[in-house]
């Protein structure tokens, strides 16, 4: 009902989640056997970008779009919980 608020929320989410992928790549590159690990990070990111919208779309068809957006919210919480471990691995 408030598109301006939605725009601001997605803007903040983008700025918050934007550094996640480069940080994950940096952490993967710093590990032993980094070529394989970087490959897995890139594969999982690609898989998420392809499968994620499909899962949200299927969920939206069943429970509605508003409820389906709980999925990326939960994934955001997972990123927040795992961020310290990834940051430490990148160092």
HELIX and SHEET records of a PDB file:
HELIX    1   1 UNK A    3  UNK A   29  1                                  27    
HELIX    2   2 UNK A   34  UNK A   63  1                                  30    
HELIX    3   3 UNK A   65  UNK A   68  1                                   4    
HELIX    4   4 UNK A   70  UNK A   90  1                                  21    
END                                                                             
